[in-house]
Amino acid sequence: MEYHDPAGVFSLVQDQLVSRLPLKNLHWKSPTRPLRSIDSLHVDLVPSADSVHISSVTSPGLAPPGSIPQTGTPTNAEHIRGPSKERRHQIPGLRQTPYLKVYLLRCDDSETYKSTARKQVREWVKAHTPPSQSSSSASTQENHDAFEWMIIHVVIPDTAAASQPRGSASAATGEKEKTSAVSRFTRGTTTILEKIRADFNSASKSAPDRVAQVRLQKETVPPHMLPATAGLTTPPITESPQEQERAWVDVITRFKILILLSFDLRVSQYEEDIREKDSQRALPGWNFCTFFILKEGLARGFESVGLVEDALLGYDELSVGLDTIIRDQAVEGSNTQGGVLLYHTEDIYEKASGILKWFEGDEEKDTEQQPQIHGDNPINAKKKDYRGLILSNNISIFDFRSYIFARQMSLLLRLGNSLSARSDLASKLQPRPNAGGLQRSMDDSGVGTKSSGTSADSEDLVSLAELCTRALNFITFAGRLLRDDLIKG
């Protein structure tokens, strides 16, 4: 999730947000798939480019130790910029773009909203209207990066906005505002929240509500961010803890709905592209490596939201597809449809040559210095740039097999909720700012694992047994494949 924070209020709401993450109990229903439940979904809170600059200027010292870098660090900000700001490969793979963009609005009174805030929000919405809401047919291909947007009105204590009610009951519960003759003739008493809803929510009954409001407690706001109270004539409205909690539940509910809408658009786009590529198999120029990267993008998308079984099924299907390509290549040779895979692996050839040279001669040798073909972790999807080799059509059969099994192994370990998978996933999660210091949100370590009433550290032995069975078969098969690789090399 990317947030735009022109007023520097994120530091005031981040503790409340972090305490409610990861998102729990999401339910995704695709027209072509059965209902999928996501028990836990990790969400990174990343500032937009403007927020990085503004936060560091307007609110120095507010960010606690361990918070998200506010100085343009590319590792946490630049890699998730919008589609127009990154160099994109012609074959879409897993994107690092946000599923949801949030505008954190501080607007203290109706006059400020009318004179400046409304225009600023409108410009931001115009600049960040996702392709899914555009009528241009050319934008449909951009759904690989589909995202939704939302506005959160952050109410500061001792302001005119803090003296206004949320409006009708629907404003508090998140239901859509219903326009009526009464509301049209009482615009002078319309609250800021109602104005934002009227200006930025769609009139369509099926469109999601994109506006929410949270009210801060005075003790949580630094004195220099509080306005002077001399001009206030209306006493502030005091909300009960239950009302405050309902407001935050409303925000989290919006997050779930909008993130799943973005995810559904991305999945639909990938599935459409995959169907198109699959239908072209018989045409000249069809390439399995291109098809693989496209379908793996969908599998990795499933993995990123915790639908690990769907991701594993994608890799299983790709493994069967690779079998077909290898079999056709063995029969047809270089004329096979789908591209030609290398019969030997260059770096393995070089390592094998080094081992042979090491054994040459009669002098006594230290066995600890003997070169090895593989290290302690031979099956690892990050051992080399496999995806780069696939994209360049320069991958061997052995490397292709090793990469697919490494990805299957990783997913089965995650399904099995193994300690190694939990530790690996926790190490990848973005550190989150917290008033008490750095928090890594260990709750997220179980994202995507089976949770049929078991504890967070309970392993699923069925999935781990499946991994053991596959590993035994792969070791036998890969041993023969490696021997053929070395002979042909």
C-alpha positions as CSV (number, residue, x, y, z in Angstrom):
1,M,0.0,0.0,0.0
2,E,1.3,3.4,-1.0
3,Y,0.2,6.5,1.0
4,H,0.4,10.1,0.0
5,D,0.9,12.3,3.1
6,P,1.1,16.0,2.1
7,A,0.4,17.2,5.7
8,G,2.7,14.8,7.5
9,V,0.1,13.0,9.5
10,F,1.1,9.5,8.9
11,S,3.3,9.4,12.0
12,L,0.1,10.2,14.0
13,V,-1.9,7.2,12.7
14,Q,0.8,4.6,12.0
15,D,0.5,3.0,15.4
16,Q,-3.2,2.5,15.0
17,L,-2.6,1.1,11.5
18,V,0.2,-1.2,12.4
19,S,-1.7,-2.6,15.4
20,R,-4.4,-3.8,13.0
21,L,-2.1,-5.5,10.5
22,P,-1.7,-8.0,8.9
23,L,-5.2,-8.0,7.4
24,K,-7.2,-11.0,8.6
25,N,-9.9,-13.1,7.0
26,L,-10.1,-11.9,3.4
27,H,-12.4,-13.7,1.0
28,W,-11.8,-13.5,-2.8
29,K,-14.4,-14.8,-5.3
30,S,-13.4,-15.0,-8.9
31,P,-16.0,-15.8,-11.6
32,T,-13.8,-18.6,-12.8
33,R,-12.7,-20.0,-9.4
34,P,-14.3,-21.2,-6.2
35,L,-14.2,-18.9,-3.1
36,R,-10.8,-18.5,-1.7
37,S,-10.1,-17.5,1.9
38,I,-6.9,-15.6,2.9
39,D,-6.3,-16.0,6.6
40,S,-3.6,-13.4,6.9
41,L,-2.3,-10.8,4.4
42,H,0.9,-8.8,5.1
43,V,0.7,-5.1,4.0
44,D,3.7,-2.9,3.5
45,L,3.0,0.8,4.2
46,V,5.2,2.7,1.8
47,P,5.3,6.5,1.3
48,S,4.8,8.1,-2.2
49,A,7.6,10.2,-3.6
50,D,6.0,13.4,-2.5
51,S,5.4,12.0,1.0
52,V,9.0,11.1,1.4
53,H,10.0,14.7,0.7
54,I,7.2,16.4,2.6
55,S,7.4,14.2,5.7
56,S,11.1,14.9,6.1
57,V,10.6,18.6,5.8
58,T,7.4,19.3,7.7
59,S,7.7,16.9,10.6
60,P,11.3,16.3,11.5
61,G,11.8,14.2,14.6
62,L,8.4,12.7,14.5
63,A,9.4,9.4,13.0
64,P,10.5,7.0,15.7
65,P,13.7,4.9,15.4
66,G,13.3,2.1,12.9
67,S,10.6,3.8,10.9
68,I,10.3,3.8,7.1
69,P,13.1,5.8,5.6
70,Q,12.0,9.3,4.7
71,T,14.9,10.3,2.5
72,G,14.2,8.7,-0.8
73,T,15.8,5.3,-0.1
74,P,15.2,3.3,-3.3
75,T,14.8,0.0,-1.6
76,N,11.6,0.9,0.1
77,A,10.1,3.5,-2.2
78,E,11.5,3.6,-5.8
79,H,10.8,0.0,-6.6
80,I,7.1,0.3,-6.2
81,R,6.5,3.5,-8.2
82,G,3.6,3.6,-10.7
83,P,3.9,1.9,-14.1
84,S,4.9,5.1,-15.9
85,K,8.0,5.6,-13.8
86,E,9.8,2.3,-14.3
87,R,11.4,0.7,-17.2
88,R,9.2,-2.3,-18.0
89,H,10.0,-5.5,-19.8
90,Q,7.7,-6.4,-22.7
91,I,6.8,-9.6,-20.9
92,P,5.0,-8.7,-17.6
93,G,6.1,-10.7,-14.6
94,L,5.5,-10.2,-10.9
95,R,5.1,-6.5,-10.3
96,Q,6.3,-4.5,-7.4
97,T,3.6,-1.8,-7.7
98,P,1.0,-1.0,-5.0
99,Y,-2.4,-2.6,-4.9
100,L,-3.8,0.4,-3.1
101,K,-3.0,4.1,-3.0
102,V,-4.2,6.2,0.0
103,Y,-4.5,9.9,0.4
104,L,-4.1,11.0,4.0
105,L,-6.0,14.3,4.1
106,R,-5.8,16.8,6.9
107,C,-8.5,19.4,6.5
108,D,-9.4,21.3,9.6
109,D,-12.4,23.3,8.4
110,S,-14.9,23.6,5.6
111,E,-13.4,26.8,4.2
112,T,-10.0,25.1,3.8
113,Y,-11.7,22.2,2.1
114,K,-13.6,24.5,-0.3
115,S,-10.6,26.8,-1.1
116,T,-7.6,24.4,-1.4
117,A,-8.0,20.8,-0.1
118,R,-10.7,19.7,-2.6
119,K,-8.7,20.9,-5.5
120,Q,-5.5,19.1,-4.2
121,V,-7.4,15.9,-3.7
122,R,-9.1,16.1,-7.1
123,E,-5.7,16.6,-8.8
124,W,-4.3,13.6,-6.9
125,V,-7.3,11.4,-7.8
126,K,-7.0,12.5,-11.5
127,A,-3.3,11.6,-11.5
128,H,-3.9,8.2,-9.8
129,T,-7.1,7.0,-11.4
130,P,-6.1,3.4,-12.2
131,P,-6.5,2.0,-15.7
132,S,-9.4,-0.1,-14.5
133,Q,-11.5,3.1,-14.3
134,S,-10.4,4.5,-17.7
135,S,-12.6,4.1,-20.8
136,S,-9.5,3.7,-23.0
137,S,-9.3,0.3,-24.5
138,A,-5.5,0.7,-24.8
139,S,-5.3,0.8,-21.0
140,T,-6.6,-2.8,-20.5
141,Q,-3.1,-4.2,-20.8
142,E,-2.1,-2.0,-17.8
143,N,-4.2,-4.2,-15.5
144,H,-1.0,-6.1,-14.7
145,D,-0.4,-3.1,-12.4
146,A,-4.1,-2.5,-11.4
147,F,-4.6,-0.5,-8.2
148,E,-7.4,1.2,-6.3
149,W,-7.4,4.5,-4.4
150,M,-8.9,5.7,-1.1
151,I,-9.1,8.9,1.0
152,I,-8.7,8.9,4.7
153,H,-9.7,12.2,6.4
154,V,-7.5,12.5,9.5
155,V,-9.3,14.8,12.1
156,I,-7.0,16.8,14.4
157,P,-8.3,17.7,17.9
158,D,-9.3,21.4,18.6
159,T,-10.2,22.0,15.0
160,A,-13.6,22.9,13.4
161,A,-13.6,19.4,11.8
162,A,-13.4,17.8,15.3
163,S,-16.6,19.7,16.2
164,Q,-18.6,18.3,13.4
165,P,-20.5,15.0,13.6
166,R,-19.7,12.3,11.1
167,G,-23.0,13.1,9.5
168,S,-25.7,10.5,8.9
169,A,-25.6,7.0,10.3
170,S,-24.4,5.8,6.9
171,A,-21.2,7.9,7.2
172,A,-20.3,6.1,10.3
173,T,-21.1,2.7,9.1
174,G,-19.5,3.1,5.7
175,E,-22.7,2.7,3.7
176,K,-23.1,4.9,0.6
177,E,-24.6,8.3,1.1
178,K,-28.1,8.7,-0.4
179,T,-28.8,12.1,-2.0
180,S,-32.1,13.6,-1.2
181,A,-34.0,16.9,-1.4
182,V,-33.2,17.6,2.2
183,S,-29.5,17.2,1.8
184,R,-29.5,19.4,-1.3
185,F,-31.1,22.3,0.5
186,T,-29.0,22.0,3.7
187,R,-25.5,22.4,2.2
188,G,-24.6,25.0,4.7
189,T,-24.7,22.4,7.5
190,T,-23.0,19.6,5.5
191,T,-19.9,18.2,7.3
192,I,-16.5,17.9,5.7
193,L,-16.8,14.1,5.6
194,E,-20.1,14.3,3.7
195,K,-18.6,16.8,1.2
196,I,-15.7,14.5,0.5
197,R,-18.0,11.6,0.0
198,A,-20.2,13.7,-2.3
199,D,-17.2,14.9,-4.3
200,F,-15.3,11.7,-4.7
201,N,-17.5,8.7,-4.3
202,S,-19.1,7.3,-7.4
203,A,-22.9,7.5,-7.7
204,S,-23.0,3.9,-8.9
205,K,-24.5,1.5,-6.3
206,S,-21.9,-1.2,-7.2
207,A,-18.9,1.2,-6.8
208,P,-16.9,0.9,-3.5
209,D,-16.9,3.6,-0.9
210,R,-13.5,5.2,-1.0
211,V,-13.7,7.7,1.9
212,A,-13.2,7.1,5.6
213,Q,-12.5,9.3,8.6
214,V,-10.5,8.8,11.7
215,R,-10.3,11.1,14.7
216,L,-7.2,11.5,16.8
217,Q,-6.9,11.9,20.5
218,K,-5.3,15.1,21.8
219,E,-2.6,13.3,23.8
220,T,-1.4,11.5,20.6
221,V,-0.8,14.8,18.6
222,P,2.4,16.8,19.2
223,P,1.6,20.4,20.4
224,H,3.1,22.1,17.4
225,M,0.5,20.3,15.1
226,L,-2.5,21.4,17.2
227,P,-4.2,24.6,16.0
228,A,-5.0,27.6,18.1
229,T,-8.4,27.2,19.8
230,A,-9.3,30.8,20.2
231,G,-11.6,30.9,17.1
232,L,-13.6,27.8,18.0
233,T,-17.2,28.4,19.0
234,T,-18.5,24.8,18.9
235,P,-17.3,22.3,21.5
236,P,-15.5,19.2,20.1
237,I,-17.4,16.0,19.7
238,T,-16.2,13.3,22.1
239,E,-16.3,9.8,20.7
240,S,-16.5,6.7,22.8
241,P,-13.8,4.0,22.5
242,Q,-16.4,1.8,20.7
243,E,-17.0,4.6,18.1
244,Q,-13.3,5.1,17.6
245,E,-12.8,1.4,17.1
246,R,-15.7,1.3,14.6
247,A,-14.0,4.0,12.6
248,W,-10.8,2.0,12.3
249,V,-12.7,-1.2,11.5
250,D,-14.2,0.8,8.7
251,V,-10.8,1.8,7.4
252,I,-9.5,-1.8,7.5
253,T,-12.7,-3.0,5.8
254,R,-12.0,-0.6,3.0
255,F,-8.5,-1.8,2.7
256,K,-9.6,-5.4,2.3
257,I,-12.3,-4.6,-0.3
258,L,-10.1,-2.4,-2.5
259,I,-7.0,-4.6,-2.3
260,L,-9.0,-7.6,-3.4
261,L,-10.5,-5.5,-6.3
262,S,-7.0,-4.7,-7.5
263,F,-5.9,-8.3,-7.1
264,D,-8.9,-9.5,-9.1
265,L,-8.2,-7.2,-12.0
266,R,-4.5,-8.3,-12.1
267,V,-5.5,-12.0,-12.0
268,S,-8.1,-11.5,-14.8
269,Q,-5.5,-9.7,-16.9
270,Y,-2.9,-12.5,-16.5
271,E,-5.5,-15.2,-17.2
272,E,-6.6,-13.4,-20.4
273,D,-2.9,-13.1,-21.5
274,I,-2.2,-16.7,-20.7
275,R,-5.3,-17.9,-22.7
276,E,-4.2,-15.8,-25.6
277,K,-0.6,-17.1,-25.5
278,D,-1.8,-20.7,-25.1
279,S,-4.0,-20.4,-28.1
280,Q,-1.0,-19.4,-30.2
281,R,1.0,-22.6,-29.5
282,A,0.7,-23.8,-33.1
283,L,1.8,-20.5,-34.6
284,P,5.4,-19.9,-35.7
285,G,7.4,-18.0,-33.2
286,W,5.6,-19.3,-30.1
287,N,8.0,-19.5,-27.2
288,F,7.7,-21.5,-24.0
289,C,10.0,-19.3,-22.1
290,T,7.8,-16.3,-22.8
291,F,4.8,-18.3,-21.8
292,F,6.5,-19.5,-18.6
293,I,7.3,-16.0,-17.4
294,L,3.8,-14.9,-18.0
295,K,2.2,-17.8,-16.2
296,E,4.7,-17.6,-13.4
297,G,3.7,-14.0,-12.9
298,L,0.2,-15.2,-12.1
299,A,1.6,-17.9,-9.7
300,R,3.7,-15.4,-7.9
301,G,0.8,-13.1,-7.6
302,F,-1.2,-15.9,-5.9
303,E,1.8,-16.5,-3.6
304,S,2.1,-12.8,-2.7
305,V,-1.5,-12.8,-1.2
306,G,-1.2,-16.2,0.5
307,L,-3.0,-18.4,-2.0
308,V,-0.1,-20.8,-1.9
309,E,-2.0,-23.8,-3.2
310,D,-3.1,-21.9,-6.3
311,A,0.5,-20.9,-6.8
312,L,1.8,-24.5,-6.5
313,L,-0.8,-25.6,-9.0
314,G,0.6,-23.1,-11.5
315,Y,4.1,-24.4,-11.1
316,D,2.8,-28.0,-11.4
317,E,1.2,-27.1,-14.7
318,L,4.4,-25.4,-15.9
319,S,6.4,-28.5,-15.0
320,V,4.1,-30.6,-17.2
321,G,4.4,-28.0,-20.0
322,L,8.2,-28.2,-19.7
323,D,8.0,-32.0,-20.1
324,T,6.2,-31.6,-23.4
325,I,8.7,-29.1,-24.7
326,I,11.7,-31.3,-23.8
327,R,10.0,-34.4,-25.3
328,D,9.2,-32.5,-28.6
329,Q,12.7,-31.1,-28.7
330,A,14.2,-34.6,-28.4
331,V,12.1,-35.7,-31.4
332,E,12.3,-32.6,-33.6
333,G,15.6,-31.1,-32.5
334,S,16.1,-27.5,-33.4
335,N,12.9,-27.4,-35.3
336,T,10.7,-27.8,-32.3
337,Q,8.0,-25.3,-31.7
338,G,8.4,-23.4,-28.4
339,G,12.1,-22.6,-28.5
340,V,15.2,-24.7,-27.9
341,L,16.6,-25.4,-24.4
342,L,20.3,-26.0,-23.9
343,Y,21.4,-29.6,-23.4
344,H,24.2,-28.6,-21.1
345,T,24.9,-26.0,-18.4
346,E,27.9,-23.9,-19.0
347,D,28.8,-23.1,-15.3
348,I,28.5,-26.8,-14.4
349,Y,30.8,-27.7,-17.3
350,E,33.4,-25.2,-16.0
351,K,33.1,-26.6,-12.5
352,A,33.5,-30.2,-13.7
353,S,36.5,-29.2,-15.8
354,G,38.0,-27.6,-12.6
355,I,37.5,-30.8,-10.7
356,L,39.2,-32.9,-13.4
357,K,42.2,-30.6,-13.4
358,W,42.4,-30.7,-9.6
359,F,42.7,-34.5,-9.7
360,E,45.4,-34.4,-12.4
361,G,48.9,-35.1,-11.2
362,D,50.4,-37.3,-8.5
363,E,51.1,-34.7,-5.8
364,E,49.3,-35.0,-2.5
365,K,46.2,-32.7,-2.3
366,D,44.1,-31.3,0.5
367,T,40.6,-32.7,0.2
368,E,39.2,-29.6,1.8
369,Q,40.4,-27.6,-1.2
370,Q,38.6,-29.9,-3.7
371,P,36.2,-28.0,-6.0
372,Q,32.5,-28.8,-5.7
373,I,29.7,-28.6,-8.3
374,H,27.2,-27.6,-5.7
375,G,27.3,-26.0,-2.3
376,D,25.4,-26.9,0.8
377,N,22.1,-25.6,-0.6
378,P,22.0,-27.0,-4.2
379,I,18.2,-26.6,-4.7
380,N,17.6,-22.9,-4.4
381,A,15.6,-20.6,-6.7
382,K,18.0,-17.8,-6.0
383,K,21.2,-19.7,-6.6
384,K,21.5,-18.0,-10.0
385,D,19.5,-15.6,-12.1
386,Y,17.1,-18.3,-13.4
387,R,14.4,-15.9,-14.5
388,G,17.0,-13.9,-16.4
389,L,18.2,-17.0,-18.2
390,I,14.6,-17.9,-19.1
391,L,13.8,-14.4,-20.4
392,S,16.9,-14.5,-22.6
393,N,16.1,-18.1,-23.9
394,N,19.5,-19.2,-22.6
395,I,18.6,-21.8,-20.0
396,S,19.6,-25.4,-19.9
397,I,17.2,-28.3,-19.2
398,F,18.9,-29.0,-15.9
399,D,18.6,-25.4,-14.7
400,F,15.0,-25.2,-15.8
401,R,14.1,-28.4,-13.9
402,S,16.1,-27.2,-10.8
403,Y,14.3,-23.8,-10.8
404,I,10.8,-25.2,-11.0
405,F,11.4,-27.8,-8.3
406,A,13.1,-25.1,-6.1
407,R,9.9,-23.0,-6.4
408,Q,7.7,-26.0,-5.7
409,M,9.8,-26.9,-2.7
410,S,9.5,-23.4,-1.3
411,L,5.7,-23.4,-1.7
412,L,5.3,-26.8,-0.1
413,L,7.5,-25.7,2.9
414,R,5.2,-22.7,3.2
415,L,2.1,-24.9,3.0
416,G,3.6,-27.1,5.6
417,N,4.3,-24.1,7.9
418,S,7.8,-25.3,8.4
419,L,10.1,-23.3,10.7
420,S,12.5,-22.6,7.8
421,A,9.6,-21.2,5.7
422,R,8.4,-19.0,8.6
423,S,11.9,-17.7,9.3
424,D,12.5,-17.0,5.6
425,L,9.2,-15.2,5.2
426,A,9.7,-13.1,8.3
427,S,13.1,-12.0,7.1
428,K,11.5,-10.7,3.8
429,L,8.8,-8.6,5.5
430,Q,9.4,-4.9,5.6
431,P,10.2,-3.7,9.1
432,R,7.4,-1.6,10.5
433,P,7.6,1.6,12.5
434,N,6.3,1.4,16.0
435,A,6.3,3.8,18.9
436,G,8.1,1.2,21.0
437,G,10.8,0.6,18.4
438,L,11.2,-1.8,15.4
439,Q,8.5,-4.4,15.1
440,R,8.8,-7.1,12.4
441,S,5.2,-8.3,12.7
442,M,5.9,-12.0,13.4
443,D,2.2,-12.7,13.0
444,D,2.8,-12.4,9.2
445,S,5.2,-15.4,9.3
446,G,2.2,-17.7,8.9
447,V,0.8,-15.9,5.8
448,G,-0.6,-18.4,3.4
449,T,-0.2,-21.4,5.5
450,K,-2.9,-23.8,6.4
451,S,-4.7,-22.7,9.6
452,S,-7.3,-25.4,10.2
453,G,-7.6,-24.6,13.9
454,T,-3.9,-25.3,14.5
455,S,-1.5,-23.0,16.3
456,A,0.7,-20.6,14.4
457,D,3.8,-22.8,15.0
458,S,2.2,-26.1,14.1
459,E,3.5,-27.8,11.0
460,D,1.3,-29.5,8.5
461,L,2.9,-32.9,8.1
462,V,0.8,-33.9,5.1
463,S,2.3,-31.1,3.0
464,L,5.8,-31.9,4.3
465,A,5.4,-35.5,3.5
466,E,4.3,-34.5,-0.1
467,L,7.5,-32.5,-0.3
468,C,9.6,-35.5,0.8
469,T,8.0,-37.7,-1.8
470,R,8.6,-35.2,-4.6
471,A,12.2,-34.6,-3.4
472,L,13.0,-38.4,-3.6
473,N,11.7,-38.5,-7.1
474,F,13.5,-35.3,-8.1
475,I,16.8,-36.4,-6.7
476,T,16.7,-39.7,-8.7
477,F,15.6,-37.9,-11.8
478,A,18.0,-34.9,-11.4
479,G,20.9,-37.3,-10.9
480,R,20.4,-38.8,-14.4
481,L,19.8,-35.3,-15.8
482,L,23.0,-34.0,-14.4
483,R,25.0,-36.9,-15.7
484,D,23.5,-36.3,-19.2
485,D,24.3,-32.6,-18.8
486,L,28.0,-33.3,-18.0
487,I,28.3,-35.8,-20.8
488,K,26.9,-33.5,-23.4
489,G,28.9,-30.6,-22.0
